[in-house]
């Protein structure tokens, strides 16, 4: 007798250890975020003891925002390409988007939640202070299976915790439940939550792909 074991129902997660390394861009994004934090209303959603902007960050009129927006679009395209088993140049994708800024100080956290009616979600870390040893604030992605317990083998639902750092980006399916551990620093941790909803995705014709390839730098 012979048999094979396969793992099924995998969940794609894309992590860029450093999506944007230019400190000038991140410093400008931090400046913009703190200005909004000081002067606009807190839109409470999943956050507790923290601050969230309106879902219009992607429209802010600043070159640093436009730079991050272009980079985030590339993240979503790359993950979509991976899942469709196509190259980015082989398909065209249209989507709606929204993005908001999170500013968290000591004790701020996010309760477990999903991003409804979206396709991909991502978080980009604008500024994560590092001088405090016990700063926590991890992003925890929860096992989406209902009750994956086998007596004597598995004891509880698993989770993956990601320790944030400045310039990091994490992208995942919007249906994946996640939360953020309490932040234990008096310095603000600043991040952007980004969502897209795919409205169409189709493979290009061979001729269109050739044209696209020729125009690539």
C-alpha positions in Angstrom: 0.0 0.0 0.0 1.1 3.5 -0.7 -0.4 6.8 0.2 0.5 10.5 0.1 -0.2 13.3 2.5 -1.2 16.7 1.2 -1.9 19.9 3.1 -5.1 21.7 2.0 -6.9 25.0 2.5 -3.8 27.1 2.8 -4.0 30.8 3.4 -1.7 33.2 1.5 0.1 35.8 3.6 2.6 38.2 2.0 5.2 40.0 4.2 7.6 42.7 3.0 10.1 43.1 5.7 10.8 46.5 4.3 8.4 47.8 1.7 9.7 51.4 1.9 13.2 52.0 3.2 13.4 55.7 2.5 13.3 57.3 6.0 12.3 60.7 4.4 9.1 59.2 3.1 8.2 57.5 6.4 9.0 60.6 8.3 6.7 62.6 6.0 3.9 60.0 6.4 4.4 60.2 10.2 4.1 64.0 10.1 0.9 63.8 8.1 -0.6 61.1 10.4 0.1 63.0 13.6 -1.3 66.2 12.1 -4.6 64.4 11.4 -4.4 62.8 14.8 -4.2 66.2 16.5 -6.9 67.9 14.4 -9.6 65.4 13.3 -12.2 63.2 14.8 -11.4 59.7 16.1 -13.4 57.2 14.0 -13.8 54.2 16.3 -13.9 50.8 14.7 -12.0 47.8 15.9 -9.5 49.9 17.9 -9.7 50.3 21.7 -7.8 53.2 23.3 -6.4 54.2 20.0 -7.2 56.6 17.2 -8.3 55.9 13.6 -8.7 58.3 10.7 -11.5 58.3 8.1 -11.0 55.8 5.3 -9.6 58.3 2.9 -5.8 58.2 3.5 -5.2 57.0 0.0 -6.6 60.3 -1.3 -4.4 62.6 0.8 -2.7 65.1 -1.5 1.0 64.4 -0.8 3.8 62.8 -2.7 4.7 60.5 0.2 1.1 59.2 0.3 1.2 58.7 -3.5 4.5 56.8 -3.2 3.0 54.4 -0.5 -0.2 54.0 -2.6 1.8 52.9 -5.6 3.8 50.4 -3.5 0.6 49.0 -1.9 -1.0 48.5 -5.3 2.1 46.5 -6.3 1.7 44.4 -3.1 -1.9 43.6 -4.0 -1.0 42.8 -7.6 1.8 40.5 -6.6 -0.4 38.5 -4.2 -3.2 38.3 -6.8 -0.7 37.1 -9.4 0.6 34.4 -7.0 -3.0 33.2 -6.4 -4.0 33.2 -10.0 -0.7 31.6 -11.1 -0.1 34.4 -13.6 2.5 37.0 -14.0 1.5 40.6 -13.1 1.9 41.5 -16.8 -0.5 38.7 -17.8 -3.7 40.1 -16.2 -5.5 43.3 -15.6 -7.3 44.0 -12.3 -9.7 46.7 -11.3 -10.6 47.4 -7.7 -12.0 49.9 -5.2 -9.8 50.8 -2.3 -9.9 52.5 1.1 -7.1 53.2 3.6 -7.0 54.6 7.1 -4.3 55.6 9.6 -4.0 54.1 13.1 -2.2 55.9 15.9 -1.8 53.9 19.0 -0.2 54.9 22.4 0.2 52.9 25.6 -2.6 50.4 26.0 -4.1 50.7 22.5 -5.1 47.5 20.8 -7.5 46.1 18.2 -10.1 43.5 19.0 -10.4 40.4 16.7 -12.1 41.4 13.4 -12.3 40.9 9.7 -12.6 43.4 6.9 -16.0 42.7 5.4 -16.8 43.2 1.7 -13.1 43.4 0.8 -10.8 41.1 -1.1 -7.3 41.8 0.2 -6.2 43.7 3.3 -2.8 45.0 4.3 -1.1 46.9 7.1 1.9 49.2 6.5 3.9 50.3 9.5 4.9 54.0 9.2 6.6 54.2 12.6 7.3 51.6 15.2 9.4 53.0 18.1 12.0 50.4 19.3 13.5 51.8 22.5 11.1 49.9 24.8 11.9 46.3 25.2 8.4 45.2 26.1 6.5 47.1 23.4 4.4 44.2 22.1 1.7 45.4 19.6 2.0 42.3 17.5 -0.3 41.6 14.6 -1.9 38.2 15.3 -3.5 36.3 12.4 -6.0 33.7 13.7 -6.6 30.2 12.4 -9.8 30.4 10.2 -10.8 26.8 10.7 -13.8 26.4 13.0 -12.6 23.7 15.4 -9.2 22.2 14.3 -8.6 20.0 17.3 -7.5 16.4 17.4 -7.5 14.8 20.8 -3.9 14.1 21.8 -2.4 15.9 18.8 -3.7 19.4 18.6 -4.8 21.3 21.7 -6.0 24.7 20.5 -6.5 26.9 17.4 -3.2 28.1 16.1 -2.2 31.7 15.3 0.7 33.5 13.8 2.1 36.6 15.5 4.0 39.2 13.5 6.2 41.7 15.3 5.9 45.0 13.5 8.7 47.3 12.5 9.0 50.5 10.6 8.6 50.0 6.8 7.1 46.5 7.1 4.0 45.6 5.1 1.7 42.5 5.7 -1.0 41.5 3.2 -3.7 38.8 3.7 -7.2 37.9 2.6 -9.8 40.2 4.1 -11.8 37.4 5.5 -8.9 36.3 7.8 -9.7 37.2 11.4 -6.9 39.2 13.1 -6.3 41.5 16.0 -3.5 43.6 17.5 -1.9 43.1 20.9 -1.8 46.1 23.3 0.9 48.6 22.7 3.2 49.1 25.7 5.1 52.2 24.8 4.5 55.9 25.6 5.6 56.7 22.0 3.0 56.4 19.3 3.0 53.5 16.9 1.6 54.6 13.5 0.3 52.3 10.8 -2.0 52.3 7.8 -4.7 49.7 7.2 -5.4 49.3 3.4 -8.2 47.4 1.8 -9.1 46.6 -1.8 -12.2 45.1 -3.3 -11.6 43.5 -6.7 -14.3 44.4 -9.2 -12.8 42.6 -12.2 -9.8 40.5 -12.9 -9.1 39.0 -16.4 -6.3 37.5 -18.3 -4.9 39.7 -21.1 -4.7 38.4 -24.6 -1.3 37.2 -25.9 -0.9 40.4 -28.0 -1.7 42.6 -25.0 0.8 40.8 -22.8 3.5 41.3 -25.5 2.8 45.0 -25.7 2.8 45.3 -21.9 6.1 43.4 -21.7 7.7 45.7 -24.2 6.7 48.8 -22.2 8.1 47.5 -19.0 11.3 49.4 -17.8 
